[in-house]
Amino acid sequence: MPSLVQKLAGLLTDFPDTAALAVIREDGAVDAVPRPPAAGASAAVDGLLRAGDEAAAGRGEGPVQQVLVDTPDGAVFAVREAGCHLVAVTRPHPRSIGLLLYELRTLRDDGTEASRR
């Protein structure tokens, strides 16, 4: 069975618009990264998810499980599950955003295992 790092590396190959992928624990520690994240990436991901939570709370909803920020410079996806964040950074105008998000969500079980190591 491929390791989490191998699966993330496969996603980089399958989604050429993807510039970086990471699994980050909520405490900020990086569990698995095929390419190193930029300095402050953990805090930035936490900030994205907190902003999503605040927006959801304003609508009377619970915490968000995923956030997508799409800008002219690229997109950032963050999926939260069981103590970890699965994160993808893409180049501008990524194709197959929905499919990449789906693939990240299917890695959640592996990310949960990684956060327990």
C-alpha angles and dihedrals in degrees: 000000000000117000121244090256090053091050091050091048088052090054090053088056095043094047108042091180088066113100099182142002130193145168109220125184116227088248087064099254115134111231102180132005129162087195124025115257122238117265110278094023094129092053091045092052091047089050092051092052093045090051089051090050092051092049091048092047089053087059092046093254131130128250117310121248096201140021129196120192113185118188134164088260095053143290136276122205123192124183118188123204136153100336101325142081123221108205135188128184117197138190120253118298097009118200120225096023091160093050093049090050089050091050091050090051091052088057092059094098090052090047090051090053090048092052090056094054 
